Amino acid sequence: MKVLKIKKTAVVITAVLVILSSMYGSHHSLMVLRNEVLEVFYNGEKSDGKGINSDLEYISDECYNLTIVAGRYIDKEDERITDILSKRELLAESNGPGSKYKAREQLVAAAMVLYQDIKAMELSERDRYYIESFLVNVNSRELILSHSSYNGKAREFNRILEVFPAKLFGKLTMVKPLELYE
């Protein structure tokens, strides 16, 4: 215990403890902020479950419903239907805003091909109504997605990570920037 009574040892131990506590505190604070921003993506700004992710699920459901209607008029194993179903799975399995954005783009593109083909067919009145509402429903969700506050909050978080001391502590504690939904 004689070592602990040496002034230099006490200074070194204190310095190490200050550095470690600063790193821990910075990491914790940055991760809390990062998780708050990610919460906006998944559950909305008011944490009411109305985030980008719920809008993506709505679009995915609309695309699935399109395949159900289309299955009444074309073979259910048609490539256009199976393509939409596989793109839905890709969206569901995607992790992170960037990959979900790309998966949504692919899903909507595949759905638009089927939509155009089905729209030109002779449909029942009920199915014609659904087909006409499909595009409106998807476009309205796309508009909602374009007004989400997530990207602005993610950009702000990423800017914080670029300013001292967060830049130093963020790198030391491996806090990663957020993906944008684009």
C-alpha positions as CSV (number, residue, x, y, z in Angstrom):
1,M,0.0,0.0,0.0
2,K,3.1,2.2,0.1
3,V,2.6,2.7,-3.7
4,L,-0.7,4.4,-3.2
5,K,0.9,7.0,-0.9
6,I,3.3,8.2,-3.6
7,K,2.1,11.5,-5.1
8,K,2.9,10.6,-8.7
9,T,0.9,7.3,-8.4
10,A,-2.1,9.1,-7.0
11,V,-1.9,11.7,-9.9
12,V,-1.7,8.9,-12.5
13,I,-4.6,6.9,-10.9
14,T,-6.7,10.1,-10.7
15,A,-5.9,11.0,-14.4
16,V,-6.8,7.5,-15.5
17,L,-10.1,7.6,-13.6
18,V,-11.0,11.0,-15.0
19,I,-10.3,9.8,-18.5
20,L,-12.2,6.6,-18.1
21,S,-15.2,8.3,-16.5
22,S,-15.2,10.9,-19.3
23,M,-15.2,8.2,-21.9
24,Y,-17.9,6.3,-20.2
25,G,-20.0,9.4,-19.7
26,S,-19.6,10.6,-23.3
27,H,-20.4,7.1,-24.7
28,H,-23.5,6.9,-22.5
29,S,-24.7,10.3,-23.4
30,L,-24.1,9.9,-27.2
31,M,-25.8,6.5,-27.2
32,V,-28.8,7.8,-25.4
33,L,-29.1,10.6,-28.0
34,R,-28.5,8.1,-30.8
35,N,-31.2,5.8,-29.5
36,E,-33.6,8.7,-29.2
37,V,-33.1,9.6,-32.9
38,L,-33.6,5.9,-33.9
39,E,-36.7,5.8,-31.8
40,V,-38.1,8.5,-34.2
41,F,-37.5,6.2,-37.1
42,Y,-39.2,3.2,-35.6
43,N,-41.9,4.8,-33.4
44,G,-42.3,8.4,-34.5
45,E,-41.5,11.7,-32.9
46,K,-44.2,11.3,-30.3
47,S,-43.4,7.6,-29.7
48,D,-46.9,6.7,-30.8
49,G,-45.8,4.0,-33.2
50,K,-46.2,6.2,-36.2
51,G,-42.7,6.4,-37.5
52,I,-41.2,5.6,-40.9
53,N,-41.2,1.9,-40.1
54,S,-45.0,1.8,-39.6
55,D,-45.4,3.6,-43.0
56,L,-43.2,1.1,-44.6
57,E,-45.3,-1.7,-43.1
58,Y,-48.4,0.0,-44.5
59,I,-46.8,0.2,-48.0
60,S,-45.8,-3.4,-47.7
61,D,-49.3,-4.4,-46.8
62,E,-50.8,-2.5,-49.7
63,C,-48.4,-4.3,-52.1
64,Y,-49.4,-7.6,-50.6
65,N,-53.1,-6.7,-51.1
66,L,-52.2,-5.9,-54.7
67,T,-50.8,-9.4,-55.2
68,I,-54.1,-10.9,-53.8
69,V,-56.2,-8.9,-56.2
70,A,-53.8,-9.8,-59.1
71,G,-54.0,-13.4,-58.1
72,R,-57.6,-13.4,-59.2
73,Y,-56.7,-12.5,-62.7
74,I,-53.2,-14.0,-63.3
75,D,-51.4,-17.1,-62.1
76,K,-50.3,-16.7,-58.4
77,E,-46.9,-18.0,-59.4
78,D,-46.5,-15.2,-62.0
79,E,-43.1,-13.6,-61.7
80,R,-44.6,-10.2,-61.1
81,I,-46.4,-11.5,-58.0
82,T,-43.5,-13.5,-56.7
83,D,-41.2,-10.5,-57.2
84,I,-43.4,-8.4,-55.0
85,L,-43.6,-11.1,-52.3
86,S,-39.8,-11.5,-52.3
87,K,-39.3,-7.7,-52.1
88,R,-41.7,-7.6,-49.2
89,E,-39.5,-10.1,-47.4
90,L,-36.4,-8.1,-48.2
91,L,-38.0,-5.0,-46.7
92,A,-39.1,-6.9,-43.6
93,E,-35.6,-8.4,-43.1
94,S,-33.8,-5.1,-43.8
95,N,-32.1,-3.5,-40.8
96,G,-31.5,0.2,-40.6
97,P,-32.9,3.2,-42.4
98,G,-30.7,3.1,-45.5
99,S,-31.3,-0.5,-46.3
100,K,-35.1,-0.1,-45.6
101,Y,-35.2,2.8,-48.0
102,K,-33.6,0.8,-50.8
103,A,-35.8,-2.2,-50.1
104,R,-38.9,0.1,-50.2
105,E,-37.8,1.5,-53.5
106,Q,-37.4,-2.0,-55.0
107,L,-40.8,-3.1,-53.6
108,V,-42.7,-0.1,-54.9
109,A,-41.0,-0.4,-58.3
110,A,-42.1,-4.1,-58.5
111,A,-45.6,-3.2,-57.4
112,M,-45.9,-0.5,-60.0
113,V,-45.1,-3.0,-62.8
114,L,-47.9,-5.3,-61.6
115,Y,-50.2,-2.3,-60.9
116,Q,-49.9,-1.1,-64.5
117,D,-50.5,-4.5,-65.9
118,I,-53.6,-5.2,-63.7
119,K,-55.0,-1.8,-64.2
120,A,-55.3,-2.5,-68.0
121,M,-57.3,-5.7,-67.4
122,E,-61.1,-6.2,-67.1
123,L,-61.7,-6.2,-63.4
124,S,-64.7,-6.6,-61.1
125,E,-66.0,-3.4,-59.7
126,R,-64.6,-4.1,-56.2
127,D,-61.2,-5.0,-57.6
128,R,-61.2,-1.9,-59.9
129,Y,-61.9,0.3,-56.8
130,Y,-59.0,-1.3,-55.0
131,I,-56.6,-0.9,-57.9
132,E,-57.6,2.8,-58.3
133,S,-57.0,3.3,-54.5
134,F,-53.7,1.4,-54.5
135,L,-51.7,4.2,-56.1
136,V,-53.4,6.9,-54.0
137,N,-52.6,5.0,-50.8
138,V,-49.0,4.3,-51.7
139,N,-48.4,7.9,-52.9
140,S,-50.0,9.3,-49.7
141,R,-47.6,7.2,-47.5
142,E,-44.7,8.3,-49.7
143,L,-45.7,11.9,-49.1
144,I,-45.8,11.2,-45.3
145,L,-42.4,9.6,-45.5
146,S,-41.0,12.6,-47.3
147,H,-42.0,14.8,-44.4
148,S,-40.6,12.7,-41.6
149,S,-38.3,14.5,-39.1
150,Y,-36.0,11.5,-38.8
151,N,-33.4,12.5,-41.5
152,G,-33.1,16.0,-39.9
153,K,-32.6,14.6,-36.5
154,A,-30.1,12.0,-37.8
155,R,-28.1,14.7,-39.6
156,E,-28.0,16.8,-36.5
157,F,-26.7,13.8,-34.5
158,N,-24.1,13.1,-37.1
159,R,-23.0,16.8,-37.0
160,I,-22.7,16.5,-33.2
161,L,-20.3,13.5,-33.7
162,E,-18.1,15.8,-35.9
163,V,-17.6,18.4,-33.2
164,F,-15.1,18.3,-30.3
165,P,-15.3,16.6,-27.8
166,A,-17.9,14.2,-29.2
167,K,-15.7,13.6,-32.2
168,L,-12.9,12.4,-30.0
169,F,-15.0,10.4,-27.5
170,G,-17.3,9.1,-30.2
171,K,-14.4,7.6,-32.0
172,L,-12.7,6.3,-28.9
173,T,-15.9,4.6,-27.7
174,M,-17.0,3.5,-31.2
175,V,-20.3,5.5,-31.4
176,K,-21.3,5.3,-35.1
177,P,-23.1,7.9,-37.1
178,L,-26.7,7.2,-38.0
179,E,-27.9,6.0,-41.4
180,L,-30.2,8.4,-43.2
181,Y,-33.4,7.2,-44.7
182,E,-32.4,7.9,-48.3
